[in-house]
Amino acid sequence: MKDAIRLQVAIGCAIGFLALTLVVSVHPAIAGDHAIGERLLAQPDTIRWDLAVIVSFLASGPIVALTGAIAAIWTVWRLRRPAAAVAILAAPLLAAVIEVATKSLVGRARPVTASLSGESGNGYPSGHVSGFAALAVALLVVWVLDRPATTSAERRVAVLLVGVMIAVVAWSRVALGAHYATDTVGAALLGISIGTFCPWISDRAWDRWHGNRSSAVLPSAEPRLNRR
């Protein structure tokens, strides 16, 4: 049942991402984007700006990759779950591949305020948000939702915490003027979908591989039993 719900979440977010991508590609100027950007934009040399810079740095590609590698090692060492470790590594990587491809296909320019942070190139979807969301959700699934020892209250708190963290990263990208709000919404949908899907598919692939190994070993053992 839990697997079915997670798969529904992954598919639902993927559909949402595809729908928003289609809208953005047809109408790059979405109503409300500019107003939200102006409202959330931080001014350089202020506390809000400095906080947004710190959050964006922590959600940057190199930091996400390093965090994912450390988390994967810990997952193998402590949880003895190599398939889950692969999912943790694969989630932000897959999100990055789709993000780069989508930016190239959609070709949506960043807002003019991107000059404040010195960022350039296409903006939809946000790489910071998609990569961070993919890793955070994958860790949520592997470290919390998949562990029988966690209580329902702990799971709810963890889900809420991850949601808040993704929202804060999205805020930082808009506050720095690097993205429109819809850039971050699409990225969050993409990251959540991948972060939910990767642990599911890696567990299935691992179980199937082990099943094939077991079936390959059993026939060779039968003649020995018959000879005894």
N, CA and C of each residue as an Amber inpcrd file, in Angstrom:
protein
   684
   0.8300000  -1.2020000   0.0000000   0.0000000   0.0000000   0.0000000
   0.8650000   1.2530000   0.0000000   1.9080000   1.2420000   0.8650000
   2.7890000   2.4000000   0.9310000   3.4970000   2.6120000  -0.3920000
   3.9250000   1.5220000  -1.0290000   4.5780000   1.6330000  -2.3220000
   3.6510000   2.2400000  -3.3560000   2.3790000   1.8490000  -3.3150000
   1.4090000   2.3730000  -4.2710000   1.2160000   3.8740000  -4.0720000
   1.1600000   4.2980000  -2.8160000   0.9820000   5.7250000  -2.5260000
   2.1930000   6.5130000  -3.0040000   3.3880000   6.0060000  -2.7440000
   4.6030000   6.7190000  -3.1660000   4.7000000   6.7920000  -4.6790000
   4.3060000   5.7150000  -5.3360000   4.3210000   5.7240000  -6.7980000
   3.3170000   6.7390000  -7.3350000   2.1730000   6.8520000  -6.6800000
   1.1810000   7.8510000  -7.0800000   1.7160000   9.2660000  -6.8890000
   2.4500000   9.4830000  -5.7910000   3.0560000  10.7900000  -5.5600000
   4.0670000  11.1140000  -6.6510000   4.9090000  10.1400000  -6.9800000
   5.9200000  10.3500000  -8.0190000   5.2760000  10.6600000  -9.3600000
   4.2510000   9.9050000  -9.7250000   3.5730000  10.1210000 -11.0020000
   2.8250000  11.4480000 -11.0010000   2.1590000  11.7550000  -9.8910000
   1.4270000  13.0170000  -9.8030000   2.3300000  14.2260000  -9.9480000
   3.4730000  14.2090000  -9.2600000   4.4170000  15.3260000  -9.3630000
   5.0230000  15.4000000 -10.7600000   5.2700000  14.2440000 -11.3690000
   5.8100000  14.2360000 -12.7320000   4.8130000  14.8390000 -13.7100000
   3.5460000  14.5050000 -13.5480000   2.5120000  15.0800000 -14.4130000
   2.4190000  16.5900000 -14.1870000   2.4890000  17.0050000 -12.9280000
   2.4680000  18.4310000 -12.6240000   3.6420000  19.1650000 -13.2530000
   4.8220000  18.5480000 -13.1950000   6.0110000  19.1500000 -13.8020000
   5.8570000  19.2660000 -15.3150000   5.3740000  18.2110000 -15.9460000
   5.1960000  18.2330000 -17.3930000   4.1590000  19.2780000 -17.8010000
   3.0740000  19.3820000 -17.0260000   2.0330000  20.3590000 -17.3360000
   2.5670000  21.7840000 -17.2140000   3.2800000  22.0590000 -16.1240000
   3.8380000  23.3990000 -15.9360000   4.8890000  23.7070000 -16.9950000
   5.6760000  22.7020000 -17.3610000   6.6820000  22.8910000 -18.4060000
   6.0290000  23.2720000 -19.7280000   4.9210000  22.6250000 -20.0400000
   4.1960000  22.9460000 -21.2670000   3.6710000  24.3750000 -21.2260000
   3.1180000  24.7800000 -20.0890000   2.5930000  26.1430000 -19.9460000
   3.7130000  27.1600000 -20.0940000   4.8420000  26.9150000 -19.4390000
   5.9680000  27.8490000 -19.4870000   6.5480000  27.9460000 -20.8920000
   6.5960000  26.8200000 -21.5940000   7.1580000  26.8370000 -22.9420000
   6.2720000  27.6130000 -23.9110000   4.9500000  27.5920000 -23.6620000
   4.0190000  28.3060000 -24.5430000   3.8640000  29.7660000 -24.1240000
   3.7870000  29.9880000 -22.8060000   3.6180000  31.3470000 -22.2750000
   4.6940000  31.6040000 -21.2190000   5.8960000  32.0150000 -21.6280000
   6.9860000  32.2320000 -20.6660000   6.6370000  33.2510000 -19.5810000
   5.8370000  34.2450000 -19.9280000   5.4600000  35.2710000 -18.9520000
   4.1580000  34.8500000 -18.2750000   4.2680000  34.2620000 -17.1100000
   3.0960000  33.7790000 -16.3820000   2.6340000  34.8400000 -15.3940000
   1.3410000  35.0490000 -15.3600000   0.7760000  36.0550000 -14.4640000
   1.1490000  35.7570000 -13.0190000   1.6170000  36.7660000 -12.3230000
   1.9750000  36.6220000 -10.9210000   3.4460000  36.3980000 -10.6750000
   4.1850000  35.9320000 -11.6950000   5.6090000  35.6730000 -11.5060000
   6.3720000  36.9460000 -11.1390000   6.1190000  38.0080000 -11.8940000
   6.8400000  39.2540000 -11.6350000   6.4670000  39.8400000 -10.2690000
   5.1920000  39.7720000  -9.9200000   4.7440000  40.3190000  -8.6410000
   5.3620000  39.5580000  -7.4690000   5.3860000  38.2300000  -7.5790000
   5.9870000  37.4230000  -6.5150000   7.4800000  37.6970000  -6.4230000
   8.1270000  37.8260000  -7.5930000   9.5640000  38.1040000  -7.6010000
   9.8930000  39.4260000  -6.9450000   9.1020000  40.4440000  -7.2460000
   9.3410000  41.7580000  -6.6410000   9.1010000  41.7230000  -5.1330000
   8.1240000  40.9530000  -4.7220000   7.7990000  40.8740000  -3.2920000
   8.8750000  40.1430000  -2.4990000   9.4540000  39.0910000  -3.0990000
  10.4330000  38.2700000  -2.3830000  11.8760000  38.7180000  -2.6040000
  12.0970000  39.5730000  -3.5810000  13.4690000  39.9790000  -3.9070000
  14.1500000  40.6530000  -2.7200000  15.3350000  40.1750000  -2.3950000
  16.1340000  40.7660000  -1.3130000  17.1270000  41.7610000  -1.9020000
  17.4640000  42.7400000  -1.1300000  18.4350000  43.7330000  -1.5620000
  19.8390000  43.3180000  -1.1350000  20.8110000  43.4960000  -2.0240000
  22.1930000  43.1350000  -1.6480000  22.6400000  43.8420000  -0.3720000
  23.5470000  43.1700000   0.3330000  24.1020000  43.7030000   1.5790000
  23.0630000  43.8450000   2.6880000  22.0690000  42.9850000   2.6740000
  21.0960000  42.9290000   3.7600000  21.1220000  41.5200000   4.3510000
  20.5130000  41.3710000   5.5140000  20.4860000  40.0630000   6.1660000
  19.7400000  39.0500000   5.2990000  18.6320000  39.4580000   4.7160000
  17.8750000  38.5460000   3.8540000  18.7140000  38.0870000   2.6640000
  19.4600000  39.0010000   2.0910000  20.3100000  38.6480000   0.9480000
  21.3850000  37.6540000   1.3690000  22.0440000  37.9550000   2.4870000
  23.1070000  37.0600000   2.9640000  22.5560000  35.6760000   3.3030000
  21.3740000  35.6360000   3.8920000  20.7510000  34.3510000   4.2160000
  20.4220000  33.5770000   2.9450000  19.9100000  34.2770000   1.9380000
  19.5920000  33.6250000   0.6700000  20.8430000  33.0840000  -0.0070000
  21.9470000  33.8280000   0.1000000  23.2160000  33.3720000  -0.4750000
  23.6870000  32.0900000   0.2110000  23.5870000  32.0460000   1.5320000
  24.0150000  30.8620000   2.2860000  23.1610000  29.6500000   1.9210000
  21.8390000  29.8450000   1.8750000  20.9380000  28.7400000   1.5410000
  21.2110000  28.2340000   0.1280000  21.4050000  29.1570000  -0.8140000
  21.6790000  28.7570000  -2.1940000  22.9900000  27.9900000  -2.3060000
  23.9800000  28.4060000  -1.5270000  25.2560000  27.6930000  -1.5440000
  25.0850000  26.2670000  -1.0240000  24.3410000  26.1150000   0.0570000
  24.1350000  24.7870000   0.6360000  23.3330000  23.8740000  -0.2920000
  22.5400000  24.4740000  -1.1890000  21.7440000  23.6820000  -2.1290000
  22.3840000  23.6130000  -3.5090000  23.6160000  24.0710000  -3.6330000
  24.2910000  24.0680000  -4.9310000  24.6940000  22.6480000  -5.3290000
  24.9730000  22.4740000  -6.6070000  25.2970000  21.1480000  -7.1340000
  26.4280000  20.4400000  -6.4120000  27.5870000  21.0760000  -6.2210000
  28.6990000  20.3870000  -5.5490000  28.3680000  19.9620000  -4.1160000
  27.6570000  20.8310000  -3.3800000  27.3110000  20.4880000  -1.9970000
  26.3050000  19.3420000  -1.9690000  25.3300000  19.3800000  -2.8610000
  24.3430000  18.2990000  -2.9400000  25.0210000  16.9820000  -3.3040000
  25.9560000  17.0280000  -4.2600000  26.6640000  15.8090000  -4.6660000
  27.4990000  15.2490000  -3.5220000  28.2000000  16.1250000  -2.7980000
  29.0160000  15.6900000  -1.6650000  28.1410000  15.1050000  -0.5600000
  27.0470000  15.7790000  -0.2670000  26.1270000  15.2870000   0.7600000
  25.5400000  13.9370000   0.3690000  25.1890000  13.7960000  -0.9110000
  24.6420000  12.5250000  -1.3880000  25.6450000  11.3960000  -1.2660000
  26.9180000  11.6780000  -1.5760000  27.9480000  10.6430000  -1.4810000
  28.1390000  10.1970000  -0.0300000  28.1940000  11.1650000   0.8810000
  28.3400000  10.8270000   2.3080000  27.1300000  10.0460000   2.8040000
  25.9360000  10.4840000   2.4000000  24.7160000   9.7950000   2.8220000
  24.6530000   8.3770000   2.2690000  25.1170000   8.1860000   1.0480000
  25.1150000   6.8490000   0.4450000  26.0650000   5.9150000   1.1880000
  27.2380000   6.4230000   1.5410000  28.2070000   5.6130000   2.2940000
  27.6170000   5.2200000   3.6530000  26.9900000   6.1610000   4.3180000
  26.3860000   5.8920000   5.6220000  25.2580000   4.8600000   5.4880000
  24.4900000   4.9550000   4.3960000  23.3790000   4.0310000   4.1800000
  23.8750000   2.6070000   3.9970000  24.9800000   2.4270000   3.2900000
  25.5540000   1.0930000   3.1090000  26.1610000   0.5900000   4.4100000
  26.8600000   1.4680000   5.1060000  27.5960000   1.0690000   6.3120000
  26.6570000   0.7680000   7.4820000  25.6900000   1.6430000   7.7240000
  24.8260000   1.5020000   8.8890000  23.5350000   0.7410000   8.6040000
  22.9100000   1.0060000   7.4730000  21.6230000   0.3830000   7.1720000
  21.7600000  -0.8890000   6.3530000  22.9520000  -1.1180000   5.7990000
  23.1980000  -2.2990000   4.9600000  22.1970000  -2.3560000   3.7950000
  22.0130000  -1.2030000   3.1450000  21.0580000  -1.1240000   2.0320000
  21.7400000  -0.5300000   0.8050000  22.4840000  -1.3240000   0.0710000
  23.1930000  -0.8030000  -1.1100000  22.2530000  -0.2730000  -2.1810000
  21.0890000  -0.8850000  -2.3480000  20.1410000  -0.4030000  -3.3500000
  19.6520000   1.0000000  -3.0060000  19.4100000   1.2330000  -1.7200000
  18.9830000   2.5600000  -1.2840000  20.1040000   3.5810000  -1.4740000
  21.3370000   3.1490000  -1.2590000  22.4760000   4.0470000  -1.4750000
  22.5700000   4.4690000  -2.9390000  22.3120000   3.5300000  -3.8330000
  22.3120000   3.8530000  -5.2700000  21.2270000   4.8710000  -5.5750000
  20.0640000   4.7120000  -4.9570000  18.9570000   5.6540000  -5.1710000
  19.3210000   7.0460000  -4.6940000  20.0070000   7.1230000  -3.5580000
  20.4170000   8.4270000  -3.0210000  21.3860000   9.1210000  -3.9660000
  22.2980000   8.3640000  -4.5490000  23.2490000   8.9460000  -5.5030000
  22.5690000   9.3010000  -6.8230000  21.6460000   8.4420000  -7.2510000
  21.0420000   8.6140000  -8.5730000  20.0280000   9.7490000  -8.6200000
  19.3300000   9.9930000  -7.5240000  18.2370000  10.9720000  -7.5380000
  18.6900000  12.3700000  -7.9580000  19.6740000  12.9840000  -7.2770000
  20.0910000  14.3260000  -7.7150000  20.7650000  14.3240000  -9.0780000
  21.4330000  13.2200000  -9.4270000  22.0670000  13.1350000 -10.7430000
  21.0210000  13.1140000 -11.8520000  19.9850000  12.3050000 -11.6750000
  18.9140000  12.2490000 -12.6710000  18.1810000  13.5810000 -12.7540000
  17.9690000  14.2120000 -11.5990000  17.3160000  15.5200000 -11.6000000
  18.1430000  16.5410000 -12.3820000  19.4610000  16.4760000 -12.2310000
  20.3450000  17.4130000 -12.9380000  20.2790000  17.1950000 -14.4470000
  20.2430000  15.9330000 -14.8640000  20.1750000  15.6290000 -16.3010000
  18.8780000  16.1630000 -16.8980000  17.7550000  15.9050000 -16.2280000
  16.4620000  16.3790000 -16.7260000  16.3910000  17.9010000 -16.6810000
  16.9540000  18.4880000 -15.6300000  16.9490000  19.9550000 -15.5010000
  17.6960000  20.6200000 -16.6540000  18.8880000  20.1220000 -16.9620000
  19.6800000  20.6990000 -18.0490000  18.9650000  20.5230000 -19.3870000
  18.4090000  19.3430000 -19.6140000  17.6950000  19.0870000 -20.8680000
  16.4660000  19.9850000 -20.9970000  15.7360000  20.1520000 -19.8900000
  14.5320000  20.9780000 -19.9230000  14.8750000  22.4460000 -20.1610000
  15.9240000  22.9250000 -19.5290000  16.3430000  24.3120000 -19.7560000
  16.6570000  24.5470000 -21.2300000  17.2990000  23.5730000 -21.8480000
  17.6450000  23.7020000 -23.2600000  16.4000000  23.6620000 -24.1420000
  15.4460000  22.7990000 -23.8090000  14.2450000  22.6580000 -24.6210000
  13.2930000  23.8430000 -24.4560000  13.0810000  24.2750000 -23.2170000
  12.1270000  25.3500000 -22.9500000  12.7230000  26.7110000 -23.3140000
  13.9730000  26.9200000 -22.9370000  14.6570000  28.1580000 -23.2840000
  14.0940000  29.4040000 -22.6220000  13.5950000  29.2660000 -21.4080000
  13.0470000  30.4170000 -20.6980000  14.1680000  31.2190000 -20.0400000
  14.2520000  32.4880000 -20.3790000  15.3000000  33.3410000 -19.8260000
  15.0500000  33.6280000 -18.3510000  16.1090000  33.9070000 -17.6410000
  15.9750000  34.2970000 -16.2380000  15.4180000  35.7160000 -16.1700000
  14.8910000  36.0980000 -15.0020000  14.4260000  37.4880000 -14.8500000
  15.6050000  38.4600000 -14.9250000  15.3140000  39.7080000 -15.2050000
  16.3800000  40.7160000 -15.3360000  17.1310000  40.8860000 -14.0210000
  16.4930000  40.5380000 -12.9130000  17.1380000  40.6720000 -11.6030000
  18.2550000  39.6610000 -11.3970000  18.4010000  38.6940000 -12.3230000
  19.4760000  37.7050000 -12.1930000  20.8470000  38.3530000 -12.2320000
  20.9170000  39.5670000 -12.7850000  22.1980000  40.2810000 -12.8280000
  22.7020000  40.6200000 -11.4270000  21.7980000  40.6810000 -10.4670000
  22.2090000  40.9880000  -9.0920000  23.1160000  39.9050000  -8.5240000
  22.8120000  38.6520000  -8.8520000  23.6180000  37.5320000  -8.3570000
  24.6470000  37.0700000  -9.3780000  24.6410000  37.6950000 -10.5580000
  25.6180000  37.3520000 -11.5810000  25.3310000  36.0550000 -12.3020000
  24.0970000  35.5570000 -12.2170000  23.7610000  34.3030000 -12.8700000
  23.2010000  34.5580000 -14.2670000  23.4500000  33.6060000 -15.1540000
  23.0210000  33.7640000 -16.5430000  22.4900000  32.4360000 -17.0660000
  22.0560000  32.4310000 -18.3140000  21.5180000  31.2100000 -18.9020000
  20.0240000  31.0930000 -18.6900000  19.4720000  29.9810000 -19.1270000
  18.0360000  29.7490000 -18.9770000  17.6830000  29.4360000 -17.5300000
  16.4110000  29.6990000 -17.1910000  16.0310000  29.5960000 -15.7830000
  15.0990000  28.4780000 -15.3990000  14.3510000  27.9110000 -16.3570000
  13.3610000  26.8910000 -15.9880000  13.8520000  25.4970000 -16.3320000
  13.8820000  24.5990000 -15.3360000  13.5950000  24.7640000 -13.9060000
  14.8720000  25.1090000 -13.1370000  14.7140000  25.4500000 -11.8740000
  15.8660000  25.7710000 -11.0350000  16.6600000  24.5070000 -10.6950000
  17.9380000  24.5260000 -11.0240000  18.7890000  23.3790000 -10.7140000
  19.0250000  23.2110000  -9.2280000  19.1340000  24.3240000  -8.5070000
  19.3280000  24.2410000  -7.0630000  18.1480000  23.5230000  -6.3980000
  16.9410000  23.9430000  -6.7620000  15.7480000  23.3900000  -6.1220000
  15.5290000  21.9380000  -6.5260000  15.6800000  21.6250000  -7.8120000
  15.4220000  20.2480000  -8.2660000  16.4250000  19.2630000  -7.6740000
  17.6990000  19.6240000  -7.6630000  18.7120000  18.7260000  -7.1010000
  18.5510000  18.5380000  -5.6120000  18.3200000  19.6420000  -4.8980000
  18.1430000  19.5510000  -3.4470000  16.8980000  18.7590000  -3.1060000
  15.7900000  19.0270000  -3.8100000  14.5390000  18.3180000  -3.5220000
  14.6770000  16.8240000  -3.7920000  15.3450000  16.4720000  -4.8840000
  15.5270000  15.0580000  -5.2100000  16.3120000  14.3400000  -4.1200000
  17.3950000  14.9530000  -3.6490000  18.1980000  14.3320000  -2.5960000
  17.4320000  14.2850000  -1.2810000  16.7980000  15.3920000  -0.9050000
  16.0920000  15.4510000   0.3770000  14.9560000  14.4380000   0.4340000
  14.2050000  14.2980000  -0.6420000  13.0870000  13.3570000  -0.6500000
  13.5940000  11.9180000  -0.6630000  14.6590000  11.6530000  -1.4150000
  15.2410000  10.3070000  -1.4080000  15.7080000   9.9190000  -0.0110000
  16.3510000  10.8400000   0.6760000  16.7790000  10.5790000   2.0540000
  15.5860000  10.3970000   2.9760000  14.5450000  11.1710000   2.7620000
  13.3300000  11.0300000   3.5610000  12.7500000   9.6230000   3.4130000
  12.6660000   9.1430000   2.1850000  12.1030000   7.8220000   1.9360000
  12.9720000   6.7290000   2.5490000  14.2850000   6.8190000   2.3100000
  15.2000000   5.7590000   2.7430000  15.4100000   5.7730000   4.2520000
  15.6510000   6.9300000   4.8180000  16.0240000   7.0130000   6.2300000
  14.8420000   7.0610000   7.1810000  13.6800000   7.4810000   6.6990000
  12.5350000   7.6480000   7.6020000  11.3540000   6.7690000   7.1960000
  10.8240000   6.9840000   5.9990000   9.5850000   6.3120000   5.6100000
   9.7450000   4.8050000   5.4520000  10.9270000   4.3500000   5.0430000
  11.1520000   2.9130000   4.8320000  11.5800000   2.1770000   6.0970000
  11.8210000   2.8800000   7.1760000  12.3020000   2.2280000   8.3950000
  11.1300000   1.9130000   9.3180000  10.9200000   0.6380000   9.6130000
   9.7750000   0.2410000  10.4450000   9.8110000   0.8510000  11.8460000
  11.0020000   1.1930000  12.3270000  11.1130000   1.6820000  13.7040000
  10.5450000   3.0870000  13.8790000  10.3910000   3.8370000  12.8040000
   9.8920000   5.2110000  12.9340000   8.3820000   5.2100000  13.1640000
   7.9430000   6.1300000  14.0030000   6.5160000   6.2400000  14.3180000
   5.8180000   7.1380000  13.2930000   4.5050000   7.1140000  13.3340000
   3.7270000   7.9590000  12.4260000   3.9950000   9.4310000  12.6830000
   4.1470000   9.7900000  13.9570000   4.4330000  11.1860000  14.2930000
   5.7930000  11.6120000  13.7450000   6.7850000  10.7460000  13.8830000
   8.1150000  11.0550000  13.3640000   8.0920000  11.2030000  11.8500000
   7.3100000  10.3800000  11.1950000   7.2230000  10.4750000   9.7360000
   6.5600000  11.7770000   9.3110000   5.5080000  12.1600000  10.0000000
   4.8350000  13.4190000   9.6620000   5.7510000  14.6080000   9.8720000
   6.4890000  14.5900000  10.9710000   7.4290000  15.6890000  11.2520000
   8.5190000  15.7420000  10.1880000   9.0360000  14.5800000   9.8040000
  10.0950000  14.5220000   8.7900000   9.5960000  15.0340000   7.4420000
   8.3940000  14.6340000   7.0550000   7.8130000  15.1040000   5.7880000
   7.6390000  16.6170000   5.8190000   7.1360000  17.1390000   6.9340000
   6.9580000  18.5820000   7.0750000   8.2970000  19.3090000   7.0030000
   9.3060000  18.7620000   7.6760000  10.6290000  19.3840000   7.6890000
  11.2270000  19.4370000   6.2900000  11.1320000  18.3370000   5.5550000
  11.6590000  18.3150000   4.1880000  10.9120000  19.3130000   3.3080000
   9.5950000  19.3860000   3.4720000   8.8140000  20.3500000   2.7010000
   9.2370000  21.7830000   2.9760000   9.4600000  22.0980000   4.2480000
   9.9050000  23.4440000   4.6160000  11.2800000  23.7370000   4.0370000
  12.1830000  22.7620000   4.0810000  13.5320000  22.9530000   3.5470000
  13.4980000  23.2260000   2.0430000  12.6760000  22.4880000   1.3170000
  12.5550000  22.7150000  -0.1210000  11.9930000  24.1090000  -0.3890000
  11.0010000  24.5150000   0.4080000  10.4120000  25.8460000   0.2470000
  11.4320000  26.9450000   0.5240000  12.2880000  26.7430000   1.5210000
  13.3150000  27.7390000   1.8480000  14.3310000  27.8690000   0.7140000
  14.7260000  26.7360000   0.1410000  15.6510000  26.7910000  -1.0030000
  14.9960000  27.5160000  -2.1670000  13.7200000  27.2230000  -2.4210000
  13.0040000  27.9110000  -3.4970000  12.9500000  29.4160000  -3.2290000
  12.6820000  29.7840000  -1.9830000  12.6650000  31.2050000  -1.6190000
  14.0100000  31.8630000  -1.9010000  15.0900000  31.1860000  -1.5570000
  16.4190000  31.7850000  -1.7290000  16.7090000  32.0980000  -3.1840000
  16.2560000  31.2440000  -4.0960000  16.5310000  31.4640000  -5.5130000
  15.7460000  32.6510000  -6.0550000  14.5070000  32.8260000  -5.5630000
  13.7080000  33.9820000  -5.9740000  14.2170000  35.2410000  -5.2810000
  14.6150000  35.1280000  -4.0140000  15.1130000  36.2840000  -3.2620000
  16.3820000  36.8560000  -3.8730000  17.1970000  35.9920000  -4.4670000
  18.4190000  36.4650000  -5.1240000  18.1550000  36.9920000  -6.5260000
  16.9090000  36.8800000  -6.9740000  16.5530000  37.3630000  -8.3050000
  16.9850000  36.4330000  -9.4200000  17.4220000  35.2240000  -9.0780000
  17.9560000  34.3020000 -10.0780000  16.8690000  33.5460000 -10.8310000
  15.6600000  33.4840000 -10.2560000  14.5890000  32.6900000 -10.8700000
  13.2370000  33.3420000 -10.6550000  12.3190000  33.0000000 -11.5640000
  10.9090000  33.2700000 -11.3230000  10.3880000  32.2300000 -10.3360000
   9.2670000  32.5400000  -9.7040000   8.6820000  31.5960000  -8.7450000
   8.3090000  30.2730000  -9.4120000   7.7980000  30.3500000 -10.6400000
   7.4060000  29.1130000 -11.3190000   8.6140000  28.2580000 -11.6980000
   9.7820000  28.8650000 -11.8280000  11.0040000  28.0700000 -12.0450000
  11.2300000  27.1320000 -10.8690000  10.9790000  27.6430000  -9.6750000
  11.2200000  26.8500000  -8.4700000  10.0940000  25.8520000  -8.2190000
   8.8640000  26.2170000  -8.5930000   7.7440000  25.2830000  -8.4220000
   7.9410000  24.0680000  -9.3220000   8.2830000  24.3140000 -10.5870000
   8.5430000  23.2010000 -11.5020000   9.6910000  22.3390000 -11.0270000
  10.7320000  22.9810000 -10.5150000  11.8880000  22.2390000 -10.0180000
  11.5280000  21.3950000  -8.8090000  10.7030000  21.9360000  -7.9210000
  10.2850000  21.1750000  -6.7400000   9.4720000  19.9420000  -7.1460000
   8.5670000  20.1100000  -8.1060000   7.7820000  18.9700000  -8.5930000
   8.6880000  17.9090000  -9.2070000   9.6620000  18.3650000  -9.9810000
  10.6160000  17.4360000 -10.6010000  11.4190000  16.6940000  -9.5380000
  11.9620000  17.4270000  -8.5740000  12.7810000  16.8080000  -7.5360000
  12.0150000  15.8440000  -6.6640000  10.7950000  16.2050000  -6.2850000
   9.9780000  15.3200000  -5.4470000   9.6440000  14.0390000  -6.2000000
   9.3110000  14.1780000  -7.4830000   8.9900000  13.0020000  -8.2880000
  10.1750000  12.0480000  -8.3700000  11.3440000  12.5740000  -8.6790000
  12.5390000  11.7290000  -8.8100000  12.9540000  11.1630000  -7.4600000
  12.9240000  11.9960000  -6.4280000  13.3130000  11.5290000  -5.1000000
  12.4160000  10.4430000  -4.5660000  11.1540000  10.4350000  -4.9690000
  10.2280000   9.3820000  -4.5640000  10.3970000   8.1400000  -5.4220000
  10.6640000   8.3410000  -6.7120000  10.7210000   7.2230000  -7.6580000
  12.0080000   6.4120000  -7.5320000  13.1410000   7.0780000  -7.3360000
  14.4270000   6.3640000  -7.3350000  14.5170000   5.2690000  -6.2730000
  14.1490000   5.5100000  -5.0170000  14.1900000   4.4060000  -4.0430000
  13.2520000   3.2640000  -4.4260000  12.1100000   3.5890000  -5.0000000
  11.1490000   2.5510000  -5.3960000  11.7350000   1.6680000  -6.4900000
  12.2830000   2.2650000  -7.5260000  12.7930000   1.4680000  -8.6520000
  14.0770000   0.7410000  -8.2820000  14.9100000   1.3490000  -7.4230000
  16.1540000   0.6760000  -7.0290000  15.8680000  -0.5510000  -6.1740000
  14.8800000  -0.4640000  -5.3030000  14.4980000  -1.6380000  -4.4990000
  13.9520000  -2.7430000  -5.3880000  13.1520000  -2.3710000  -6.3860000
  12.6080000  -3.3840000  -7.2910000  13.7290000  -4.0550000  -8.0900000
  14.6670000  -3.2590000  -8.5860000  15.7710000  -3.8110000  -9.3650000
  16.6430000  -4.7080000  -8.4980000  16.8790000  -4.3000000  -7.2530000
  17.7000000  -5.1000000  -6.3400000  17.0210000  -6.4320000  -6.0210000
  15.7200000  -6.3970000  -5.7430000  14.9880000  -7.6300000  -5.4370000
  14.9830000  -8.5680000  -6.6390000  14.8200000  -7.9990000  -7.8190000
  14.8040000  -8.8430000  -9.0240000  16.1710000  -9.4680000  -9.2700000
  17.2250000  -8.6930000  -9.0580000  18.5800000  -9.2060000  -9.2530000
  18.8760000 -10.3290000  -8.2690000  18.4730000 -10.1210000  -7.0170000
  18.6820000 -11.1650000  -6.0140000  17.8400000 -12.3960000  -6.3200000
  16.6240000 -12.1750000  -6.8380000  15.7950000 -13.2980000  -7.2080000
  16.4000000 -14.1140000  -8.3290000  16.9940000 -13.4210000  -9.3080000
  17.6580000 -14.1250000 -10.4060000  18.8810000 -14.8870000  -9.9180000
  19.6140000 -14.2820000  -8.9780000  20.7930000 -14.9670000  -8.4220000
  20.3800000 -16.2200000  -7.6620000  19.2980000 -16.1120000  -6.8890000
  18.8410000 -17.2670000  -6.1030000  18.3830000 -18.3980000  -7.0080000
  17.6540000 -18.0530000  -8.0720000  17.1720000 -19.0850000  -8.9850000
  18.3070000 -19.7310000  -9.7580000  19.3980000 -18.9780000  -9.9510000
  20.5580000 -19.5350000 -10.6600000  21.3580000 -20.4680000  -9.7620000
  21.3280000 -20.2230000  -8.4490000  22.1020000 -21.0430000  -7.5190000
  21.3670000 -22.3270000  -7.1620000  20.0440000 -22.2510000  -7.0410000
  19.2770000 -23.4150000  -6.5890000  19.4140000 -24.6420000  -7.4820000
  19.3420000 -24.5250000  -8.8290000  19.4700000 -25.7300000  -9.6530000
  20.7770000 -26.4670000  -9.4560000  21.8710000 -25.7240000  -9.2280000
  23.1630000 -26.3690000  -9.0380000  23.2340000 -27.1230000  -7.7220000
  22.3790000 -26.7420000  -6.7610000  22.3940000 -27.4110000  -5.4600000
  21.5660000 -28.6890000  -5.4630000  20.5680000 -28.7600000  -6.3820000
  19.6920000 -29.9170000  -6.3870000  20.4100000 -31.2370000  -6.6930000
  21.3000000 -31.3030000  -7.6830000  21.9750000 -32.5820000  -7.9290000
  22.7450000 -33.0970000  -6.7310000  23.3440000 -32.1550000  -5.9510000
  24.0970000 -32.5880000  -4.7760000  23.1690000 -33.2360000  -3.7650000
  21.9580000 -32.6480000  -3.6190000  21.0080000 -33.2270000  -2.6710000
  20.5520000 -34.5940000  -3.1260000  20.3660000 -34.7490000  -4.4600000
  19.8940000 -36.0180000  -4.9880000  20.9390000 -37.1200000  -4.8550000
  22.2160000 -36.7160000  -4.9180000  23.2700000 -37.7060000  -4.8480000
  23.4840000 -38.2250000  -3.4370000  22.9900000 -37.4830000  -2.4190000
  23.2430000 -37.8920000  -1.0300000  22.3310000 -39.0310000  -0.6060000
